[in-house]
C-alpha cells in the first residue's frame, strides 16, 4: 500500500490533479473524524478538514515520505489547524458522538445511548492527546495497533501500553464525572 501511496505522492508533487484527488479520497474521512471529535460542530469540522487539504496541496512539494502513511502528516496538519482554531475561539470543545449510534425505534434506548456517549465524550477530554488518538483510532476508527503505531510514529508495544493507560485513565475520568453506571 505504501508503494502505491508513494507513487501518488510523487504524482501530486508533479502537479497531477488526479493524484491529489486520490489522496483526498483515501484520507478525507479519517481527517474529518479526527477533527470532528475535537470541535463543537459539523460545519467547523468540515471547514477545518478542507483547510487541511488546502495546506496539503500547498505543502506537498516539501513532503518527504519517511516510511509512514501520508495520513500521519495530515494528522499533524490537522492538529496544527485545531491549535489555531482553539487560539481563535479561546477554547477546546468536544462534539457529541454520532446520533447514528442510537436506537431510533426505542426512545429510552436512544436517550441512554446519548447520555453514555456524552459521558464518554466528556471523559475523553481528560486524556492526553496521544491517549485520545489511540482511543479514537482503535475504537472509533477501528484501526489496528500497527496502523495506529505507524500514524503516531510509535512502536506497536508502546501503542498497546498507551492504550492500556488510556483505558485506565478513561475509566477514572468516567468515575470522576459520575455520569455513567456500568
N, C-alpha and C positions, 0 to 999 in steps of 0.2 A: 504494500500500500504506500509506504513512504517513497518508493521509486516513482510511482505514478504521481504522487503529490509533488515530489521534487521536479518532475518534468513540467507539471502545471505551473509551478513557481517560476521556473525558467521562462516558460512561455509568457507568463504575466509580466515578468521583468522585461521581456522583449516587446511588451505593449499589446499582446493579443487579448482582445476583449473576451473571447470565449474562455480563456483560462481564468480571467477574473470572475466570470460568471460561474464557472465550475467551482472555484474556491469558495465563492459566496454560497452556492447551493449546498456544498458539503459542510459548511461551518456555521451558517446563519442561525440555525435552530439552537445549537449549543451556546453560541454567544448570547442570543436572546434569553435563553433560560438562565444563564449565568447572571445577566443584568436584571432580569425580571424579578428574581428572588431577592434583589437588593434595593429596589426602588419602590416608590409609592403608587405608581400607576402604569398601566399598559402603554399609554401614549409615550411616557417618558422612556420606558424600556425600548420601545420601537425607535425613538429618536436617537437614543444613545447607541443602540445597535447599528443604526445606519451610519452614525459618526465613526464607529469602529471600522466599518468597511471603507468609508471615505479615507480614513487615515491609512488603512492597508494599501489602498490604491496609491496614495501619496508617497508612502514609505517603502513600497515593495522593492524598489531598486536597491535599498540598503540592507534588505533582509538576506541573511546568510543561513541556509539550513544547517542545523547542528545535530542532526540525528533525532530531533524531536518533531512531532507533528506541528504544522503551522498554527494549529489551534492553541498551542501553548503561547505563542507570540500574540495571537489575537486576544487571549485572556489577559495578557499583560496590558495590551492597549485598552481593553475593556476596564480593567482595574484602574488605569490612569484616568479614563473617562469618568468613572464613578467618583474618583477622588476629586476631580474638577467639579463634577455635579454637586457633591456634598459641600465643597467650599462655597459654591454659588448659592445653594439653598440653605446652607447652615446646619444641616442635619442629615443623618443617615436613617432611612426607614426601611421597613420590610413590607413587601406586598403579601396579602393573604394568599394561601395556597389555592390552587386552581379549583373552581367550583365543580369541575367535571369529576372530582374525586367523590362527590356526594351522591347518595342515592336519591334521585329526583322523585321517585314514587312514594317515598316514606318521609314525611316532613320531620319526624322525630330523629330518624337516622341522619337526614341531611343536616339538621341542627347539631347533632352530636359530632358528626364528621367535621363540620365547620369550626366548632369550638375546639376540637382536637387540633385541627390544622392551625388555628390562630395561636393556640398554646405552643405548639411546636415552632411556629414562626417566631414567636417572642423568645422562646428558649434558644433558638439558633443565634439570636443577636448577642448572646452571652459567650459564644465561642470565638476563638481566634479566626482570622481569615483563612489560614491553612485548614483548620478543623472544619470550617464551613464548606470550603471547597471539596474536601474529602467526603463529607456527608452528602452534599448535593450531587457530587459526581457519582458516588456509589449508589445512593438510594433514590435520587430523583432522576438522574440521567441514566442509571443502570449501567455504569461503566465498570470494567474490570479493574483489579488492583494494578495490573500492568499499565493499563491505559491512563489511570489517574496518576500513577507514578511518572509516566512519561510527560504528562501535561504539567505536573508540578516540578519536574526536574529532580525527583527524589527516587530512591530505590523502592522496590515493592515492599521490602521489610519495613522501611520507615513509614510507608503508607498504611500498612497493617497496624503498626504501633500508633500512628496518628489517629487512625480510625478507632482503635480501642480507647484511646484517651478522649477523643471527641464524643464517643457514645457515652462514656462515663460522665463527661462534663455536661452533655445534653441531659442526661438523667438527673444530675444535680440541679441544673437550671430549671427543669420541669418541676422538680420537687420544690425549689425555691419559689417559683411562680405560683405554685399551688393551684394550677388551673386544670389539672388532669388527674383523674383517679384511674389507675391501671386495673 
